Amino acid sequence: MREVTFFWRSDRLEAIGTGPVLEVARRIEFLSYIKRVPKDIRCLFKFHLHEGKTIDDLRIIESLEVLEVVQESDNPEDGHLVICKILHPISSLNARTNGTYAVAGSKIDENGLTYILQGPSLKLRLLSGVLRLMAKPDRTSARTLKLTPQNHQSVLTEKQIKLAKFAYDRGYYDLPKRIKITELAEQLGLARATISEHLTKIEGILMDDLFSSMTDVRLTVDQARTIVETMEADMDNTEAYQTESFVGLIQRIKENIAYELPQDVENVPDLDANEHPEAILKRIQKDIS
């Protein structure tokens, strides 16, 4: 399990379809999901409104639909608890991945948007690729989550852990090295090439686990196009998504695809209109793995 934090400065929020929010609220905190399916994403937020603004002013924000005011505070510093429906293509795509979730700590304030996602590394890489096409984050960071500290699952197999620890204990990873790979092989009674191959693979697994979610994932034309068409299908079939900001955001992604990705359109297969969006995402996730 990984956690990735994406951050966009406040002067770039317009590019990701959230600019108008700061005209009403000085700070918005994501607290939890209430309901989460691709076409109906409901979340509990804490809104800290600008002086002179009311909860009714939130209704002008196209990417949010106010559903219920849970608690309206008399003290502006306490914030108002409000359940809103999210009308944004990235939130819909995030729900479709069936494994990545926004978490508490995600927020919008005067500094910008902090979007924190948790989930498997591969699915986070897919979202990272789409977010990059939407508007490249100004800052990205990632970390591995140890959900069961006393017995957490490792990305390495038991045999790989034993080999890595054997090499570590004998100083193979010290600077300078206290033991050569030939000596490790002799102590283990295995061929030097075998030990070298296993250690290289272990190092690759650890580096991928550490950095893969932070990498600028570049989707192919086919991958990017199918994702955008999935978003457009959602928009065409859901009246609430037929807003100027939703349309504008998809158009911006299309423009970035044309600008950033090689246009090998002759080799782009036709999209099967009957293919389920989740099947499309699964295929793309397999392609980028």
Backbone bond lengths (Angstrom), bond angles and torsions (degrees), N, CA, C in turn:
res aa  C-N    CA-C-N  psi(-1)  N-CA   C-N-CA  omega(-1)  CA-C   N-CA-C  phi
1 M - - - 1.467 - - 1.522 109.08 -
2 R 1.341 115.36 135.56 1.453 120.64 -178.71 1.530 109.98 -123.65
3 E 1.311 114.91 158.73 1.457 121.30 172.56 1.518 107.63 -128.07
4 V 1.331 115.94 127.63 1.460 121.14 179.75 1.521 108.76 -123.20
5 T 1.316 115.91 134.68 1.460 122.13 178.01 1.522 109.31 -112.46
6 F 1.330 115.96 121.62 1.463 122.58 175.90 1.523 107.87 -105.61
7 F 1.336 116.02 141.14 1.463 119.49 -179.86 1.526 110.05 -136.71
8 W 1.359 114.83 131.84 1.461 121.80 173.16 1.520 108.63 -121.02
9 R 1.322 117.35 135.57 1.460 121.67 177.71 1.529 110.20 -64.03
10 S 1.325 115.59 157.25 1.466 120.97 -176.74 1.526 112.07 -61.52
11 D 1.353 117.77 -31.89 1.459 119.40 -179.07 1.525 112.77 -76.03
12 R 1.357 117.43 -0.73 1.460 121.16 179.22 1.529 112.10 -115.98
13 L 1.329 116.70 7.25 1.460 119.63 -177.17 1.521 112.10 -66.88
14 E 1.324 117.20 -27.90 1.464 119.92 178.89 1.521 110.70 -60.79
15 A 1.336 115.78 -33.47 1.462 120.66 -177.55 1.524 112.91 -68.37
16 I 1.323 116.76 -21.52 1.465 119.39 -179.74 1.523 111.70 -112.53
17 G 1.321 115.96 17.44 1.453 120.19 171.31 1.509 116.20 75.93
18 T 1.342 117.21 22.88 1.468 119.22 -179.46 1.528 112.37 -126.67
19 G 1.323 117.04 9.78 1.457 120.92 -176.40 1.515 115.16 -56.50
20 P 1.353 119.98 -49.07 1.471 121.54 -175.93 1.519 114.51 -60.52
21 V 1.331 117.22 -19.09 1.463 120.45 -177.05 1.521 111.31 -57.39
22 L 1.328 117.25 -42.19 1.462 120.70 -176.00 1.527 113.20 -72.43
23 E 1.329 117.24 -8.75 1.454 119.48 174.81 1.528 110.58 -75.36
24 V 1.333 115.63 -21.57 1.465 120.65 -178.33 1.523 111.49 -105.47
25 A 1.318 116.39 -43.21 1.472 121.03 -175.18 1.526 110.58 -119.43
26 R 1.318 115.44 141.16 1.465 119.14 176.37 1.525 111.19 -86.71
27 R 1.347 115.62 -18.72 1.457 119.61 178.89 1.532 108.93 -157.68
28 I 1.333 115.45 134.07 1.456 121.28 175.97 1.523 107.72 -130.10
29 E 1.325 116.49 126.99 1.458 121.10 -179.35 1.532 109.83 -113.66
30 F 1.330 116.77 129.92 1.459 121.47 173.32 1.529 107.80 -79.93
31 L 1.340 116.32 128.20 1.462 120.23 -178.76 1.524 112.45 -106.85
32 S 1.327 117.19 -46.33 1.461 118.99 -178.22 1.526 110.38 -169.87
33 Y 1.335 114.96 163.79 1.462 120.61 170.53 1.528 109.07 -82.94
34 I 1.320 115.97 144.15 1.457 122.54 170.85 1.521 109.33 -103.14
35 K 1.306 115.68 -41.57 1.460 123.29 176.28 1.515 107.26 -148.45
36 R 1.345 116.60 145.15 1.469 117.85 -174.96 1.523 111.14 -148.93
37 V 1.313 115.69 89.63 1.457 122.97 167.27 1.531 105.05 -128.93
38 P 1.344 118.70 158.03 1.463 120.31 -171.42 1.518 115.87 -51.33
39 K 1.326 118.00 -37.38 1.457 119.54 -176.56 1.523 113.44 -101.82
40 D 1.307 116.88 6.60 1.462 120.06 179.48 1.531 108.80 -151.49
41 I 1.319 115.62 86.80 1.469 121.69 -178.01 1.519 108.08 -109.61
42 R 1.317 115.60 111.51 1.457 121.47 -177.88 1.520 109.68 -115.61
43 C 1.314 115.82 132.13 1.467 120.45 -175.33 1.520 110.37 -133.61
44 L 1.323 114.59 153.90 1.457 121.83 173.44 1.523 108.24 -96.64
45 F 1.321 116.27 123.52 1.456 122.27 -179.67 1.529 110.10 -120.36
46 K 1.327 114.29 156.46 1.464 120.27 167.98 1.529 107.11 -111.44
47 F 1.323 115.73 119.26 1.462 121.63 -177.85 1.529 110.13 -104.17
48 H 1.311 115.55 128.85 1.467 122.06 170.99 1.529 105.73 -109.55
49 L 1.317 116.39 104.29 1.458 121.29 -171.43 1.531 112.09 -85.91
50 H 1.333 114.41 154.16 1.459 119.71 172.93 1.529 109.48 -66.49
51 E 1.316 116.20 153.77 1.463 120.80 178.11 1.527 109.53 -58.87
52 G 1.303 115.53 131.88 1.460 120.14 179.96 1.513 113.68 92.14
53 K 1.344 117.84 -9.74 1.450 121.58 179.04 1.531 109.69 -96.91
54 T 1.324 115.43 151.49 1.463 121.01 179.03 1.529 108.59 -125.74
55 I 1.319 114.90 172.28 1.459 120.02 178.56 1.523 111.20 -60.96
56 D 1.313 116.87 -31.97 1.468 120.21 178.30 1.527 111.15 -59.89
57 D 1.325 117.36 -29.26 1.466 120.44 179.96 1.521 112.02 -67.60
58 L 1.337 116.94 -20.19 1.458 120.14 178.63 1.522 111.62 -66.56
59 R 1.324 116.06 -20.73 1.454 120.10 -175.20 1.528 112.46 -71.97
60 I 1.314 118.00 -9.86 1.466 120.17 178.19 1.527 111.41 -85.58
61 I 1.338 116.56 -8.96 1.468 120.48 -178.14 1.529 108.96 -83.56
62 E 1.326 116.99 116.09 1.460 121.14 -173.86 1.521 113.67 -66.42
63 S 1.327 116.86 -30.18 1.467 119.50 -176.07 1.527 112.70 -81.71
64 L 1.333 116.91 -3.99 1.459 121.69 179.04 1.523 110.00 -128.46
65 E 1.309 116.14 141.81 1.463 121.34 172.23 1.528 107.87 -123.94
66 V 1.319 116.19 113.67 1.464 120.74 -179.20 1.522 108.92 -70.25
67 L 1.332 115.63 124.04 1.470 121.04 -179.13 1.522 112.50 -106.65
68 E 1.325 116.20 -40.33 1.469 119.16 -175.87 1.520 110.27 -157.04
69 V 1.307 115.88 134.97 1.465 121.65 173.24 1.521 107.13 -93.26
70 V 1.319 116.08 108.66 1.468 120.98 -176.66 1.515 110.59 -77.21
71 Q 1.334 115.67 -42.94 1.467 119.53 -179.98 1.523 108.82 -152.80
72 E 1.323 115.00 123.26 1.466 120.89 177.51 1.517 108.16 -105.97
73 S 1.311 115.94 117.28 1.462 120.64 -173.54 1.522 111.88 -91.18
74 D 1.335 115.93 144.86 1.460 121.03 174.31 1.519 111.55 -78.94
75 N 1.338 115.31 -22.13 1.460 120.43 -179.89 1.529 109.28 -99.52
76 P 1.335 118.48 114.94 1.466 121.34 -177.58 1.522 113.24 -56.65
77 E 1.325 117.49 -28.85 1.455 120.63 -178.50 1.526 112.21 -70.29
78 D 1.324 116.93 -24.67 1.458 120.86 -179.36 1.526 112.17 -76.51
79 G 1.314 116.94 -29.28 1.455 120.74 -179.38 1.520 112.86 82.41
80 H 1.318 115.74 160.76 1.464 122.48 179.96 1.524 109.01 -107.45
81 L 1.327 116.70 136.59 1.462 121.76 177.15 1.525 109.18 -92.90
82 V 1.328 115.87 119.68 1.459 120.57 -173.90 1.528 109.36 -136.86
83 I 1.340 115.77 135.65 1.467 121.05 173.46 1.522 108.15 -92.72
84 C 1.317 116.01 125.80 1.463 121.53 -178.81 1.523 110.64 -127.69
85 K 1.303 114.93 151.43 1.456 121.51 170.89 1.523 107.67 -93.38
86 I 1.339 117.00 132.13 1.453 121.57 -178.01 1.519 109.68 -91.38
87 L 1.328 116.28 126.76 1.465 122.05 -179.26 1.533 108.16 -118.08
88 H 1.311 115.03 74.45 1.471 120.23 -175.41 1.528 108.29 -144.61
89 P 1.337 118.39 134.89 1.471 120.41 -176.44 1.516 114.59 -61.74
90 I 1.324 118.33 -32.47 1.466 119.91 -179.56 1.526 110.29 -71.24
91 S 1.322 117.46 -38.46 1.462 120.06 176.76 1.520 110.49 -62.98
92 S 1.337 116.04 -40.05 1.462 120.10 177.77 1.519 110.84 -64.71
93 L 1.324 117.17 -44.17 1.471 120.80 178.63 1.521 110.16 -63.43
94 N 1.320 116.63 -41.31 1.460 121.24 178.77 1.526 110.28 -58.95
95 A 1.324 117.21 -40.95 1.461 120.75 178.79 1.525 110.74 -67.45
96 R 1.328 116.91 -33.16 1.460 120.79 -178.34 1.529 112.98 -71.76
97 T 1.316 118.37 -23.80 1.464 119.53 -177.84 1.521 111.76 -67.14
98 N 1.337 116.18 -17.51 1.473 120.93 177.03 1.527 111.40 54.40
99 G 1.308 115.73 55.23 1.453 118.09 179.03 1.517 114.18 168.39
100 T 1.340 118.07 -12.25 1.461 120.78 177.84 1.526 108.95 -112.77
101 Y 1.326 115.76 140.36 1.456 120.90 -174.24 1.524 110.41 -138.70
102 A 1.341 114.61 141.09 1.461 118.94 168.16 1.519 107.88 -72.82
103 V 1.331 116.48 148.99 1.466 119.75 -177.78 1.520 110.17 -130.48
104 A 1.333 114.75 164.52 1.456 120.93 177.53 1.526 109.36 -56.28
105 G 1.312 115.05 140.20 1.467 121.09 -172.49 1.515 110.23 113.37
106 S 1.346 115.71 -23.01 1.460 120.54 172.33 1.526 107.61 -67.36
107 K 1.334 116.34 136.67 1.469 118.50 -174.11 1.524 110.65 -164.10
108 I 1.319 114.43 163.36 1.461 122.78 169.80 1.519 106.60 -126.06
109 D 1.332 115.92 130.49 1.452 120.06 175.46 1.527 108.44 -148.26
110 E 1.315 116.57 -167.15 1.466 120.12 -175.74 1.525 112.81 -62.39
111 N 1.330 116.92 -21.70 1.463 120.12 179.54 1.523 112.36 -80.41
112 G 1.340 116.43 -32.04 1.457 119.63 -178.88 1.517 111.49 147.66
113 L 1.321 115.93 -160.66 1.457 122.78 -178.92 1.520 110.32 -104.28
114 T 1.321 115.99 125.39 1.460 123.22 172.76 1.518 107.39 -109.15
115 Y 1.324 116.52 115.98 1.468 122.25 -175.40 1.519 107.81 -118.68
116 I 1.339 116.63 109.89 1.462 122.09 -175.18 1.520 109.51 -107.21
117 L 1.323 116.05 122.61 1.457 122.01 -179.44 1.517 110.63 -120.09
118 Q 1.312 115.93 144.92 1.456 122.03 173.47 1.519 109.40 -123.45
119 G 1.333 115.83 148.02 1.448 120.02 178.63 1.510 111.33 158.89
120 P 1.334 117.67 -176.08 1.464 121.52 177.91 1.527 110.47 -64.30
121 S 1.319 116.08 147.81 1.462 121.52 -176.07 1.516 112.45 -56.61
122 L 1.337 118.22 -43.21 1.452 121.49 -176.03 1.525 111.60 -62.38
123 K 1.336 116.78 -44.48 1.453 119.87 -178.96 1.530 111.33 -69.64
124 L 1.316 116.84 -32.70 1.459 119.88 175.99 1.524 110.80 -67.53
125 R 1.325 116.85 -34.55 1.465 120.44 177.19 1.524 110.69 -64.30
126 L 1.321 116.45 -39.39 1.459 120.31 177.80 1.525 110.46 -60.95
127 L 1.324 116.48 -48.45 1.463 119.86 179.44 1.520 111.24 -63.87
128 S 1.334 116.37 -36.50 1.455 120.44 177.90 1.525 110.49 -60.57
129 G 1.333 116.30 -40.16 1.452 120.27 178.87 1.523 112.01 -63.67
130 V 1.326 116.35 -41.21 1.467 120.22 179.78 1.534 110.56 -69.91
131 L 1.324 116.64 -42.26 1.461 120.52 179.17 1.525 111.12 -61.15
132 R 1.318 115.85 -36.19 1.459 120.06 178.71 1.521 110.93 -64.28
133 L 1.343 117.22 -38.70 1.453 120.40 178.06 1.524 111.70 -71.37
134 M 1.327 116.51 -30.44 1.449 120.24 179.03 1.529 110.00 -69.96
135 A 1.300 116.74 -55.34 1.459 123.87 177.08 1.518 106.65 -171.54
136 K 1.307 117.23 108.86 1.459 121.15 -173.74 1.526 110.76 -53.59
137 P 1.338 117.81 127.09 1.469 120.30 179.53 1.526 111.60 -60.00
138 D 1.316 115.83 147.45 1.462 120.38 176.49 1.522 111.38 -74.12
139 R 1.314 115.42 -24.70 1.464 118.90 -179.14 1.526 108.92 -153.44
140 T 1.323 116.09 138.95 1.453 121.93 177.61 1.522 109.02 -135.36
141 S 1.315 116.83 136.82 1.466 120.68 174.95 1.522 108.14 -139.84
142 A 1.327 115.71 155.76 1.465 119.78 -177.65 1.520 110.04 -145.71
143 R 1.316 114.73 154.92 1.459 120.25 175.99 1.524 109.25 -152.37
144 T 1.322 115.75 155.19 1.459 121.50 175.80 1.524 109.14 -85.29
145 L 1.318 116.70 134.52 1.458 121.34 179.20 1.523 110.09 -93.62
146 K 1.299 116.91 128.74 1.462 121.99 175.37 1.526 107.00 -103.47
147 L 1.314 115.12 88.86 1.466 120.12 -173.55 1.519 112.81 -74.20
148 T 1.350 116.86 -24.36 1.465 120.94 176.94 1.526 107.15 -127.42
149 P 1.324 117.68 82.65 1.454 122.13 -170.84 1.527 114.97 -53.76
150 Q 1.302 118.59 -33.41 1.454 119.41 -174.42 1.528 112.34 -83.50
151 N 1.325 115.67 -17.05 1.462 117.77 -178.63 1.527 109.50 -155.10
152 H 1.347 115.90 50.52 1.451 118.72 -174.72 1.521 111.14 -77.39
153 Q 1.323 115.18 152.33 1.446 120.37 179.76 1.519 110.02 -74.52
154 S 1.337 116.08 137.41 1.455 121.36 178.50 1.514 109.25 -100.62
155 V 1.336 115.96 154.98 1.458 119.80 175.26 1.525 110.37 -74.40
156 L 1.348 117.05 -13.07 1.463 122.02 178.66 1.525 110.45 -96.42
157 T 1.325 115.38 152.82 1.459 119.86 173.77 1.527 108.86 -75.57
158 E 1.325 116.73 167.84 1.463 120.87 179.48 1.527 111.21 -60.04
159 K 1.334 116.98 -40.58 1.466 120.67 179.29 1.521 111.18 -66.42
160 Q 1.330 116.32 -38.77 1.468 119.68 179.02 1.520 111.03 -66.35
161 I 1.331 116.63 -39.12 1.469 119.90 177.72 1.527 110.69 -62.59
162 K 1.335 116.54 -43.67 1.463 120.59 -179.53 1.524 110.94 -62.50
163 L 1.333 116.96 -42.57 1.460 120.37 179.48 1.519 111.08 -66.61
164 A 1.320 116.67 -44.44 1.462 120.18 -179.57 1.525 110.70 -62.69
165 K 1.344 116.88 -41.54 1.467 120.00 179.46 1.532 110.63 -67.94
166 F 1.326 116.68 -37.74 1.467 120.49 177.75 1.528 109.59 -59.15
167 A 1.338 116.00 -46.18 1.463 120.29 -179.95 1.522 111.25 -67.50
168 Y 1.328 116.03 -39.17 1.462 120.18 -179.19 1.526 111.20 -65.90
169 D 1.337 116.41 -46.16 1.462 120.63 -178.10 1.530 112.28 -61.38
170 R 1.316 117.38 -29.11 1.465 121.13 -177.78 1.520 113.12 -93.94
171 G 1.346 115.73 6.06 1.459 119.29 172.49 1.511 116.01 89.09
172 Y 1.330 117.26 16.92 1.458 118.72 -179.05 1.528 111.39 -66.24
173 Y 1.327 116.67 -29.79 1.465 119.80 -178.56 1.526 112.39 -99.75
174 D 1.334 117.26 6.86 1.458 119.98 175.15 1.524 110.08 -71.81
175 L 1.314 116.35 158.70 1.463 121.48 173.66 1.520 108.50 -121.11
176 P 1.338 117.85 111.47 1.464 126.51 -2.68 1.535 110.59 -75.54
177 K 1.325 116.76 165.20 1.460 121.90 -178.98 1.524 110.07 -62.81
178 R 1.340 115.72 139.65 1.462 119.89 176.38 1.522 111.78 -94.05
179 I 1.326 115.79 -8.89 1.463 119.73 -179.71 1.525 108.86 -148.55
180 K 1.313 114.92 143.17 1.463 120.21 178.49 1.523 109.90 -91.39
181 I 1.314 115.35 160.67 1.459 119.84 -177.58 1.527 111.20 -65.08
182 T 1.332 115.97 -29.86 1.476 119.88 177.31 1.518 110.53 -63.21
183 E 1.342 116.02 -40.49 1.463 120.32 179.62 1.525 111.13 -69.10
184 L 1.356 116.16 -37.92 1.463 119.15 175.48 1.526 110.52 -59.47
185 A 1.324 115.62 -44.34 1.465 120.78 -179.58 1.526 111.07 -61.26
186 E 1.341 116.72 -41.37 1.467 120.66 179.72 1.521 110.68 -64.14
187 Q 1.332 116.78 -42.89 1.468 120.13 -178.93 1.531 111.88 -66.37
188 L 1.327 116.30 -31.26 1.459 120.81 -179.67 1.524 112.65 -90.33
189 G 1.328 115.97 -10.73 1.457 119.91 -179.68 1.513 113.06 70.58
190 L 1.330 116.60 30.33 1.459 121.80 -179.80 1.523 110.25 -123.45
191 A 1.320 116.72 165.26 1.453 121.04 179.12 1.525 110.72 -69.79
192 R 1.329 115.02 145.92 1.461 120.38 179.75 1.525 110.89 -57.72
193 A 1.341 116.84 -42.17 1.468 121.09 -178.46 1.530 111.07 -62.88
194 T 1.326 116.11 -35.41 1.469 120.23 -179.77 1.525 110.84 -66.68
195 I 1.336 116.45 -47.19 1.470 120.84 179.02 1.519 110.61 -62.44
196 S 1.334 115.80 -43.51 1.463 119.90 179.92 1.516 111.22 -60.73
197 E 1.327 116.56 -42.79 1.466 120.87 -179.68 1.522 111.16 -64.07
198 H 1.334 116.80 -44.02 1.464 120.44 -179.17 1.531 111.71 -65.87
199 L 1.318 117.69 -43.46 1.466 120.56 -179.31 1.523 111.10 -66.79
200 T 1.323 117.09 -37.98 1.466 120.40 177.34 1.515 110.73 -63.15
201 K 1.332 116.27 -41.01 1.460 120.57 178.58 1.517 110.93 -65.25
202 I 1.332 116.93 -42.18 1.466 121.27 178.19 1.526 110.55 -59.72
203 E 1.329 115.98 -46.23 1.467 120.45 -179.49 1.526 110.77 -62.61
204 G 1.342 116.55 -39.31 1.460 120.28 178.71 1.518 112.13 -64.35
205 I 1.335 116.88 -40.91 1.465 121.48 179.01 1.526 110.14 -62.81
206 L 1.327 116.71 -44.62 1.461 120.93 -178.47 1.524 111.61 -66.78
207 M 1.346 117.30 -40.24 1.465 120.46 178.77 1.529 110.48 -66.51
208 D 1.327 116.78 -39.74 1.462 120.07 179.24 1.523 110.87 -65.88
209 D 1.333 116.16 -40.51 1.460 119.88 178.93 1.520 111.10 -65.04
210 L 1.325 116.40 -34.68 1.459 121.09 -176.81 1.519 112.61 -77.32
211 F 1.341 116.62 -40.76 1.453 119.66 -168.85 1.524 115.87 -115.26
212 S 1.334 119.70 -11.47 1.456 119.52 -171.65 1.520 112.84 -60.43
213 S 1.325 117.74 -39.21 1.463 120.23 -178.13 1.517 111.96 -70.32
214 M 1.339 117.32 -18.08 1.453 121.18 -177.85 1.524 111.84 -93.62
215 T 1.336 116.58 -10.05 1.450 120.46 -175.06 1.522 110.75 -72.74
216 D 1.344 116.02 144.86 1.453 120.18 173.99 1.520 108.46 -72.34
217 V 1.319 116.56 93.55 1.458 121.25 -177.70 1.525 108.64 -75.81
218 R 1.323 116.41 124.53 1.457 121.23 178.73 1.525 108.54 -104.42
219 L 1.306 115.72 111.42 1.445 120.35 178.65 1.525 109.89 -76.10
220 T 1.324 116.55 153.32 1.450 120.16 175.15 1.526 109.10 -75.81
221 V 1.334 116.51 169.05 1.456 120.58 178.14 1.527 110.57 -57.83
222 D 1.328 116.30 -43.70 1.469 120.82 -179.05 1.521 110.73 -62.06
223 Q 1.338 116.83 -47.02 1.463 120.85 -179.34 1.523 111.31 -61.68
224 A 1.330 115.91 -48.02 1.464 120.55 -178.22 1.529 110.85 -64.52
225 R 1.309 117.15 -42.06 1.459 120.90 -177.48 1.529 111.23 -65.43
226 T 1.323 117.11 -43.11 1.458 119.06 -179.12 1.531 111.79 -66.05
227 I 1.328 115.99 -35.65 1.462 119.27 176.86 1.524 110.44 -64.66
228 V 1.327 116.79 -45.75 1.462 120.54 179.72 1.523 110.64 -62.80
229 E 1.320 117.32 -40.78 1.466 119.47 179.84 1.523 111.34 -67.49
230 T 1.330 116.80 -30.84 1.461 120.19 173.34 1.525 110.19 -63.88
231 M 1.341 116.48 -43.17 1.457 120.70 177.69 1.529 111.03 -62.47
232 E 1.334 116.19 -42.44 1.462 120.10 -179.52 1.530 111.19 -65.64
233 A 1.335 116.22 -36.94 1.464 119.64 177.49 1.523 110.42 -62.82
234 D 1.332 116.16 -41.72 1.472 120.17 176.37 1.526 109.82 -58.80
235 M 1.341 115.57 -44.65 1.461 120.43 -177.73 1.524 111.16 -64.31
236 D 1.335 117.03 -43.71 1.465 120.99 -178.36 1.529 111.64 -65.65
237 N 1.338 116.03 -32.37 1.468 120.09 -175.06 1.520 113.59 -95.07
238 T 1.327 116.95 -4.03 1.465 120.33 -177.37 1.522 109.35 -128.95
239 E 1.305 116.51 110.62 1.464 121.15 -175.08 1.529 112.00 -58.65
240 A 1.331 116.26 -35.76 1.472 119.56 -177.55 1.520 112.17 -64.49
241 Y 1.339 116.59 -24.86 1.461 120.32 -179.56 1.523 112.87 -82.97
242 Q 1.317 118.00 -8.22 1.462 120.85 -174.64 1.526 110.18 -84.61
243 T 1.329 114.20 66.69 1.454 121.37 -179.10 1.525 109.63 -118.24
244 E 1.307 115.46 161.94 1.465 120.80 -179.22 1.525 111.79 -62.54
245 S 1.333 116.64 -40.21 1.467 119.81 -178.01 1.524 111.00 -69.15
246 F 1.332 117.80 -39.16 1.465 121.48 179.17 1.524 109.89 -63.90
247 V 1.327 116.15 -47.19 1.462 120.76 178.67 1.526 110.58 -62.22
248 G 1.323 116.08 -43.75 1.468 120.14 -178.66 1.512 112.63 -63.12
249 L 1.331 116.50 -37.43 1.461 120.07 -179.14 1.525 110.96 -68.12
250 I 1.320 117.04 -42.01 1.455 119.94 177.55 1.527 110.54 -63.78
251 Q 1.330 116.52 -39.89 1.462 120.00 178.44 1.527 111.10 -63.48
252 R 1.330 116.08 -37.77 1.472 119.70 178.71 1.523 110.70 -65.03
253 I 1.337 116.84 -39.76 1.462 119.95 177.60 1.528 109.85 -63.07
254 K 1.328 117.30 -41.33 1.463 121.32 178.30 1.528 110.90 -60.64
255 E 1.322 115.87 -43.72 1.467 119.90 179.91 1.524 111.17 -63.21
256 N 1.333 116.35 -39.52 1.457 119.89 179.08 1.526 111.34 -69.56
257 I 1.336 116.84 -33.80 1.461 120.16 175.60 1.524 109.14 -61.51
258 A 1.331 116.30 -46.46 1.466 120.86 -179.25 1.521 111.58 -63.79
259 Y 1.322 115.90 -33.21 1.469 120.18 -176.80 1.524 112.25 -81.60
260 E 1.343 117.34 -40.38 1.453 120.80 -170.01 1.519 114.95 -96.88
261 L 1.347 117.22 -29.81 1.456 119.25 -172.38 1.513 111.42 -99.80
262 P 1.344 117.21 146.21 1.462 120.56 176.87 1.525 110.12 -64.27
263 Q 1.332 115.50 136.05 1.459 119.65 -174.86 1.524 112.32 -93.92
264 D 1.311 115.98 64.62 1.463 121.45 177.30 1.524 108.56 -85.86
265 V 1.334 115.17 63.21 1.457 119.76 -170.71 1.524 112.63 -69.57
266 E 1.321 117.65 -20.73 1.458 119.27 -178.83 1.525 111.32 -66.70
267 N 1.337 115.96 -27.79 1.460 120.27 -177.13 1.521 113.02 -100.95
268 V 1.322 117.12 11.33 1.455 120.57 178.21 1.523 108.80 -88.84
269 P 1.339 118.13 116.47 1.462 119.68 -178.72 1.521 111.89 -69.61
270 D 1.327 115.74 154.07 1.462 120.06 177.10 1.526 109.67 -66.48
271 L 1.309 115.31 142.95 1.462 121.08 178.10 1.518 109.84 -80.24
272 D 1.306 115.96 130.68 1.455 121.01 176.49 1.526 108.03 -77.49
273 A 1.316 115.88 109.96 1.466 120.22 -175.89 1.517 112.35 -63.04
274 N 1.328 116.70 -20.48 1.457 120.09 -179.01 1.525 112.88 -90.51
275 E 1.331 116.41 -6.11 1.459 119.30 -178.44 1.520 109.82 -71.25
276 H 1.311 116.21 132.39 1.463 121.38 -178.36 1.528 109.47 -67.41
277 P 1.351 118.02 138.81 1.471 120.54 -178.79 1.527 113.55 -53.48
278 E 1.341 117.46 -38.33 1.459 119.48 179.64 1.536 110.83 -64.38
279 A 1.342 116.56 -34.63 1.466 120.25 177.78 1.522 110.67 -67.42
280 I 1.333 116.39 -37.49 1.463 120.55 176.89 1.520 110.09 -62.07
281 L 1.330 116.23 -46.78 1.463 119.73 -178.80 1.514 111.16 -64.29
282 K 1.336 117.57 -39.00 1.441 120.77 179.13 1.523 110.95 -62.61
283 R 1.335 116.27 -40.07 1.456 120.12 179.02 1.524 110.92 -66.23
284 I 1.317 116.75 -40.96 1.468 120.45 -179.89 1.528 110.43 -67.43
285 Q 1.335 116.77 -40.43 1.459 119.95 177.46 1.521 111.42 -60.06
286 K 1.323 116.45 -38.10 1.463 120.57 177.62 1.522 110.79 -66.33
287 D 1.339 116.05 -38.27 1.468 120.47 -178.77 1.515 112.44 -64.24
288 I 1.354 117.41 -37.36 1.467 119.85 -174.51 1.519 111.92 -90.08
289 S 1.336 117.94 -4.73 1.455 120.07 -177.64 1.533 110.65 -74.29
